[in-house]
Amino acid sequence: MTVRVLQFGVTGQLARELLAQAKDFDVEITALSRADADFANPQAVVQRVRDAKADLVVLAAAYTAVDLAETERDLAFKVNAETPAAVAAALGPDGPPLVQVSTDYVFDGAKGSPYVETDAPAPLNVYGASKLEGERAILAAHPRSLILRTSWVVSSHGKNFVKTMLRLAGESKPLKVVADQFGRPTSARDLARFILGQAERLAKAPAGDAAFGVHHFANAGEVSWKGFAEGIFDIALGAGAPVVGAAATADWPAPAQRPLRGTLDTGKLERTYGVTLRPWREALAEIVRELQSEQRSAA
């Protein structure tokens, strides 16, 4: 069965990986850009949903400017909650399933251990609150919805922590990275391949199937941002890796407060789907190799 996927978003890390990895799966993706369907305009997006013939809808478009959201609350909620809710309502109870990507920022990080899906959310910032409202509205409107909470998404595309660290390493300046925030990095490619690999199951699954609802997805292994940076340098630079100093979150105040330990437990997803999520270092090595190959090609 070739699954017809309607994808919103084309430029983000996940969106680009969905399009790049589709060749390995029996899917046919129709991807819509912001020009095609602007999430700041819910009715325009809903019309594209109604016009499409899809077996699965994937929302890979979102408002992700965490700090800016503190002053753009209305826009963040429109893009992350109002429009996704309108899409879910438009699909109706018998329509194709919906996949929405959410965030570890729905939690406050105070639990002291990894979060499971049944833990009570308590977002510390507008971005997290907007994503949580989107989760709840989607699940209330469409029973065949899969919410994938993820964290620390990285890839060889766009702007992300891996590319920032490698750029800073090339500047030969002293480096300090936050050491008191912990989480699980996520390869956008791994997340994309999971969604594509489950497309047929989701398309066929009835409401009430265990495949739907909230699940956590992240590569295996907890690490601090400092430890993540050290892993990047170790893989990319080996003996030439710079020394990474430790900084505290309080040393670098930001408009949006971050959870200190928003680590996600992925046991439910692994049991439900019968998958094993690979370690973040393994996924990171793949990203670094790709970036280094691009650099050699450009040289």
C-alpha positions in Angstrom: 0.0 0.0 0.0 1.4 3.4 -1.0 0.5 5.8 1.7 -0.4 9.3 0.5 1.1 11.7 3.0 0.0 15.4 3.2 3.0 17.2 4.9 2.9 20.7 6.1 6.3 22.3 6.2 9.3 22.0 3.8 12.2 23.9 5.3 12.5 22.7 8.9 14.8 19.9 10.0 12.1 17.3 10.3 10.4 18.4 7.1 13.6 18.2 5.1 14.4 14.7 6.4 10.9 13.5 5.7 11.3 14.5 2.1 14.9 13.1 1.9 14.0 9.8 3.4 10.7 9.1 1.6 12.5 7.3 -1.2 13.1 4.4 1.2 9.4 3.9 2.1 6.2 3.2 0.2 4.9 6.7 0.6 3.9 9.5 -1.7 4.4 12.9 0.0 2.7 16.1 -1.0 4.6 18.8 0.9 3.2 22.3 1.4 5.3 25.3 2.2 4.3 28.4 4.2 3.4 30.1 0.9 1.1 27.2 0.2 -0.5 27.1 3.6 0.5 29.6 6.3 -0.1 28.3 9.8 -0.8 31.9 10.9 -4.0 31.6 8.8 -5.9 28.6 10.1 -8.7 28.7 7.5 -6.2 28.6 4.6 -4.6 25.5 6.1 -7.9 23.8 6.7 -8.9 24.4 3.1 -5.8 22.6 1.9 -6.6 19.7 4.2 -10.1 19.5 2.7 -8.8 19.7 -0.8 -6.3 16.9 -0.4 -6.6 13.2 -0.8 -4.4 11.9 1.9 -4.0 8.7 4.0 -1.9 10.5 6.6 -1.4 14.1 7.6 2.0 15.2 9.1 2.4 18.6 10.7 6.1 19.4 10.3 5.4 23.2 10.5 5.6 25.0 13.8 6.6 28.1 15.7 9.9 27.2 17.3 11.5 30.6 18.3 11.4 29.8 22.0 12.7 33.1 23.3 10.8 35.2 20.8 7.6 33.5 21.7 7.6 35.3 25.0 6.8 38.5 23.1 4.9 36.9 20.3 2.5 34.9 22.4 -0.5 35.3 20.1 1.4 34.1 17.0 2.9 31.2 18.9 -0.5 30.0 20.1 -2.0 30.5 16.6 0.7 28.4 14.9 1.2 25.8 17.5 -2.3 25.4 18.9 -5.1 27.1 17.0 -4.2 25.9 13.5 -3.3 22.3 14.4 -6.6 22.1 16.3 -8.4 23.4 13.2 -6.7 20.8 11.1 -7.7 18.0 13.5 -11.3 19.2 13.6 -11.4 19.4 9.8 -10.2 15.8 9.5 -13.1 14.6 11.6 -13.5 11.4 13.6 -13.4 9.2 10.4 -10.7 11.2 8.6 -7.0 10.2 8.0 -4.7 10.1 11.0 -2.7 13.1 12.1 0.9 13.2 13.4 1.9 16.2 15.4 5.4 16.8 16.8 5.5 18.3 20.3 8.3 19.0 22.8 9.9 18.2 26.2 9.2 21.9 27.0 5.7 20.9 28.1 7.4 19.9 31.4 9.1 22.0 34.0 12.0 19.7 34.5 11.6 19.4 38.3 10.6 15.7 38.5 14.1 14.5 39.1 13.8 11.5 36.7 12.8 11.1 33.0 9.2 12.0 32.1 6.6 9.5 31.0 3.6 10.3 29.0 1.2 10.3 32.0 3.3 12.8 34.0 1.5 16.1 34.5 2.7 18.9 32.2 3.8 22.2 33.6 5.4 24.4 30.9 7.7 27.2 32.0 7.5 29.2 28.8 5.1 30.4 26.1 6.5 28.0 23.5 5.9 25.0 25.8 2.4 26.2 26.7 1.5 26.7 23.1 2.6 23.2 22.2 0.7 21.7 25.1 -2.5 23.5 24.1 -2.0 22.1 20.6 -1.6 18.6 21.9 -4.8 18.8 24.0 -6.9 20.4 21.2 -5.8 17.8 18.6 -6.5 14.8 20.8 -9.9 16.2 21.7 -10.8 16.8 18.1 -9.4 13.8 16.4 -9.1 10.3 18.0 -6.7 9.1 15.3 -3.9 11.4 16.3 -0.3 10.6 17.3 1.5 13.3 19.3 5.3 12.7 19.3 7.0 14.7 22.0 10.7 15.1 21.2 13.7 17.1 22.4 17.0 18.7 21.3 16.4 18.0 17.6 19.6 18.1 15.4 20.5 17.3 11.8 22.9 18.5 9.1 20.2 21.0 8.0 19.3 24.5 9.1 20.3 26.0 12.4 21.0 23.7 15.4 23.3 23.0 18.3 25.7 20.7 16.3 26.3 23.2 13.6 26.6 26.1 16.1 29.2 24.1 18.2 31.3 23.2 15.2 31.3 26.9 14.0 32.4 28.1 17.5 35.2 25.5 17.6 36.5 27.0 14.4 36.8 30.4 16.0 39.4 29.3 18.5 37.9 31.1 21.4 37.3 29.8 24.9 34.0 27.8 25.1 31.6 27.5 27.9 28.4 25.5 27.6 25.5 25.0 30.0 26.1 22.0 32.2 23.0 22.0 34.4 20.4 21.3 31.7 19.8 17.7 30.8 17.9 15.9 28.0 18.0 13.5 25.2 19.2 14.6 21.7 17.1 13.6 18.8 18.2 13.0 15.2 15.6 14.6 12.8 16.4 11.8 10.4 15.6 9.1 13.0 12.3 10.8 13.8 11.5 11.2 10.1 12.3 7.5 9.4 10.1 6.4 12.3 7.1 8.4 11.0 7.6 7.1 7.5 8.1 3.6 8.7 4.8 3.7 10.6 2.8 5.4 7.9 1.0 2.3 6.8 0.2 1.1 10.3 -1.2 4.6 11.2 -3.2 4.8 8.0 -4.9 1.5 8.7 -5.3 1.7 12.5 -8.7 2.4 13.9 -9.5 5.0 16.6 -8.5 3.6 20.0 -5.5 1.8 18.6 -2.4 2.0 20.9 -0.5 3.6 18.1 -2.3 6.9 18.7 -2.2 9.3 21.7 1.0 10.8 23.2 4.3 9.1 22.8 7.9 10.3 23.5 10.6 10.0 20.9 14.3 10.8 21.4 17.6 9.0 20.9 18.8 6.9 23.8 21.0 8.4 26.5 20.7 11.4 28.8 23.3 14.2 28.5 23.9 17.8 29.4 24.4 20.5 26.8 28.1 20.6 27.9 28.3 16.8 27.5 26.6 17.0 24.1 29.1 19.6 23.0 32.0 17.5 24.1 30.5 14.5 22.2 30.3 16.7 19.1 33.9 17.8 19.4 35.2 14.3 20.2 33.5 12.8 17.1 34.3 15.7 14.7 37.8 16.8 15.9 39.3 14.0 18.0 42.5 15.0 19.6 42.0 18.6 18.3 38.8 19.0 20.3 38.7 22.2 22.3 38.2 22.2 26.1 34.6 23.0 27.1 34.1 25.0 30.2 31.0 24.6 32.3 28.3 27.3 32.5 25.2 27.5 34.6 21.7 28.3 33.2 21.7 31.3 35.6 24.9 32.7 34.0 23.0 33.2 30.6 19.6 34.6 31.4 17.1 34.3 28.5 13.6 35.6 28.0 12.2 32.0 28.1 12.9 29.8 31.1 14.1 26.3 30.2 13.5 23.0 32.2 16.7 21.8 33.8 15.9 18.2 33.3 13.2 17.6 30.7 14.5 14.2 29.8 11.9 12.0 28.0 11.3 8.3 28.8 10.6 6.6 25.5 9.6 3.2 26.8 6.0 3.5 25.8 6.8 4.2 22.2 9.4 1.4 22.0 6.9 -1.1 23.4 4.0 0.0 21.3 5.8 0.1 18.0 8.4 -2.6 18.7 11.4 -0.3 17.9 14.7 0.3 19.7 15.9 3.9 19.5 19.6 4.1 18.9 22.1 6.1 21.1 22.5 9.8 20.5 26.2 9.4 19.9 25.6 7.0 17.0 23.1 9.4 15.4 25.4 12.3 16.0 28.3 10.6 14.3 26.1 10.2 11.2 25.3 13.9 11.2 28.9 14.9 11.7 30.0 12.7 8.8 27.4 14.3 6.6 28.5 17.8 7.5 32.2 17.0 6.9 31.3 15.4 3.6 29.5 18.6 2.6 32.6 20.7 3.6 34.9 18.6 1.5 32.6 18.8 -1.5 32.5 22.6 -1.1 36.2 22.9 -0.8 
